[in-house]
Amino acid sequence: MPRTRDLPLLKPEGDWCCPPLTERPLTAEEGERTAVMFKALGDPVRLRLFSAVASHQGGEACVCDISDVGVSQPTVSHHLKKLREAGLLSSERRGTWVYYHVEPAALAAMGALLTQAAAT
């Protein structure tokens, strides 16, 4: 029986990313962290893989279920590695397969970044 779990909506813990873009200009460090995240999603194959994991039942996906994105398996592995390095995905090996999970804090950070700052 497959293990399932809900991905909670979290506020970014600590200083994971940045304030809303409309709140103030980003610092150089915030710009660097944000660029890594969006650069990882800037590739169409990576964006499709990220979406496949995020939308997969149970919030996790086996690499065997998401590798049909029109590129070779080594290329899929490369793109998944880039998403992990950017902090967008985590992975867990189970036997011969690797299962991927979207990092909830990364989704929350991206959402907060693109949210309009509250009016004061």
N, C-alpha and C positions, 0 to 999 in steps of 0.2 A: 504494500500500500504506500503510495507516495506521501511524503511529508509535506504538509502545507502550512503556511503561516500568512498572516495578514501583515502588510507593511504599514506601520503607523505613520501618520503625518506628524513630523517632528519639526520643532524650531531648530535651526542650526545650533549645535552645541558649541559654546565658546566662540572663537573667531574663525569659523570654518571658511567663510567667504567674505561677504561684503554687505554693506547696507544697500537699500534700494538705490538704483542708479539716479533717481530723481531727488534723493536726499542731499547728496553732496558729491563732489568729484572723488573718484577712487584714488587711494594712495598708490604709489608705485608697487608696493608689495601686494595690495589687493588686486591691482590690475594684472600682475603676474599670475596669481592664483586663479583668477577668473579666466584669463586667457587660456591656461592649460585645460580647464574644464571645457570651455567652448571650442577650443581647437580640437579636442578629442571628439566632440560631437559634430565638427565641421566636415567630416568625411561622410559621404552618403552611406557607405557600407557600415561604418561604425554607428551612425545614427539608426540604421535599420536594426543592427544587432542590439543596441541599447533598447530600442522600442520593443523588440521581440522578447527580451528578458523582462522588461517592465510590464508588458501586457500579458505575459504568460500566466496561466492559471497557477495560483499559489504564490505568485511573486518570485518564482525561481524557474530557471530553465536549464535543462541539460544541453551541453554543447551539441549533442546528437539531434536535438529538436530545433535548433536555430541556425544550423550551418548552411542552409540552402539560401544563400544570398547572392549567388551568381559568381562567386570567386572560389578559389581552391581552399582546401582545408587548412594548409599552412598560412594562407592569407587571413582566413577567419581567426586563427589563433593569434596572429600578429595584431589584428584589430582589437580582439578581446583583451590582449595584454595592454594595449594603449589605453583602453577604457579603465582597466584596473589601475594602471599607473596614475591616471588622472583622478582616481578616487571615486569614480562613478559606479564601478562594479566591484563586488568581492566574489571570491570563488571558493569552492569546497570540492575536494576530490572524494568520490565515493566509488570504490572499486576502480574500474577502468575509465569511468566517466567523470567529467568535471561539471559541476552545477554552478550557475552564476546567479547572483542576487544583486538587485539595484541597492545601492547604499541610500537609505532613507534620508540621512543628513545631507547628502549631495542634492537630492531632489528638493528638499526644503530650502537649501541655500540658493539653488537656481531660482526657485519660486520667489524667495524673498528679494533676490537681486532684481528680478523683473517686475516686482510689484511697485506700484506707485506709492511713494511715501505718504503717510497719513497727513492730512491738512491740520495745521496747528491753530 
